Amino acid sequence: MLECIRSSRAGTSIDILVIPESRKEGLEYDKTRKRLKIRIAEPAVKGKANKAALKKFNNLLGECVIVSGRLSRKKTILVKGKSIEEVAQILEKGGFY
């Protein structure tokens, strides 16, 4: 899972894949794409899917922003002010490894 997590100056970057309009919401690691996959119920219309995904990550990891891929399912988010070790530990406790 550490392939999708990188350290940056402002915190930690995570490569994610957003799956909108999912019947079952959840978070898992996609080994093939080397991204953290998040399933959300909201549609990819007028930024609803992005807002929902960010809300989930904010609740789990703290302050997060999308730094690339705003119009794509493949995105990179930045977890502000957290080290790669802190983020990995939170995700590990959540059972995402």
C-alpha positions as CSV (number, residue, x, y, z in Angstrom):
1,M,0.0,0.0,0.0
2,L,2.9,2.3,0.6
3,E,3.3,2.7,-3.2
4,C,0.3,5.2,-3.2
5,I,1.6,7.3,-0.3
6,R,4.4,9.9,-0.7
7,S,5.9,12.5,1.5
8,S,5.8,16.1,0.4
9,R,6.7,19.5,1.9
10,A,3.2,20.3,3.1
11,G,2.3,16.9,4.3
12,T,1.6,13.5,2.7
13,S,0.3,12.8,-0.8
14,I,-2.0,9.9,-1.5
15,D,-3.0,8.6,-5.0
16,I,-6.7,7.6,-4.9
17,L,-9.3,6.3,-7.2
18,V,-12.9,7.6,-6.7
19,I,-15.7,5.2,-7.6
20,P,-18.9,7.4,-7.6
21,E,-22.5,6.1,-7.4
22,S,-21.5,3.0,-5.5
23,R,-24.2,1.0,-3.6
24,K,-21.7,0.2,-0.9
25,E,-19.4,2.9,0.4
26,G,-15.9,2.0,1.5
27,L,-12.2,2.3,1.3
28,E,-9.7,-0.4,0.0
29,Y,-6.3,-0.6,-1.6
30,D,-6.2,-1.5,-5.3
31,K,-3.0,-3.5,-5.8
32,T,-3.3,-3.4,-9.6
33,R,-3.6,0.4,-9.9
34,K,-1.5,1.1,-6.8
35,R,-4.1,3.5,-5.5
36,L,-6.4,3.8,-2.5
37,K,-9.9,3.2,-3.9
38,I,-12.8,5.0,-2.3
39,R,-16.4,4.1,-3.1
40,I,-19.0,6.8,-2.5
41,A,-22.7,7.0,-3.1
42,E,-22.7,10.5,-4.6
43,P,-22.7,11.0,-8.4
44,A,-19.8,12.6,-10.3
45,V,-21.9,15.7,-11.1
46,K,-21.0,19.3,-10.2
47,G,-18.2,18.2,-7.8
48,K,-20.4,16.1,-5.6
49,A,-18.2,13.0,-5.7
50,N,-15.1,15.1,-5.0
51,K,-16.7,16.8,-2.0
52,A,-17.9,13.5,-0.6
53,A,-14.5,11.8,-1.0
54,L,-12.8,14.8,0.6
55,K,-15.2,14.7,3.5
56,K,-14.4,11.0,4.1
57,F,-10.7,11.6,4.0
58,N,-11.0,14.7,6.2
59,N,-12.9,12.7,8.8
60,L,-10.3,9.9,8.7
61,L,-7.0,11.8,8.3
62,G,-7.5,15.5,9.0
63,E,-7.3,18.4,6.5
64,C,-7.1,17.1,3.0
65,V,-7.2,18.8,-0.4
66,I,-7.2,17.5,-4.0
67,V,-3.9,18.5,-5.7
68,S,-4.4,16.8,-9.0
69,G,-7.1,15.0,-11.0
70,R,-10.1,17.2,-10.0
71,L,-12.0,16.1,-13.2
72,S,-10.7,12.5,-13.2
73,R,-11.4,9.4,-11.1
74,K,-7.7,9.2,-10.5
75,K,-6.7,11.9,-8.1
76,T,-3.9,12.8,-5.7
77,I,-4.9,14.3,-2.4
78,L,-2.6,16.1,0.1
79,V,-3.0,15.4,3.8
80,K,-1.8,18.6,5.3
81,G,0.7,18.6,8.2
82,K,0.9,14.8,8.6
83,S,3.9,12.6,8.0
84,I,3.9,9.5,5.9
85,E,4.2,7.5,9.0
86,E,1.2,9.1,10.7
87,V,-1.0,8.6,7.6
88,A,0.2,4.9,7.2
89,Q,-0.6,4.2,10.8
90,I,-4.1,5.7,10.6
91,L,-4.8,3.7,7.4
92,E,-3.4,0.5,9.0
93,K,-5.7,0.9,12.1
94,G,-8.6,1.3,9.7
95,G,-7.8,-2.0,8.2
96,F,-6.9,-0.8,4.7
97,Y,-3.6,-2.7,4.3
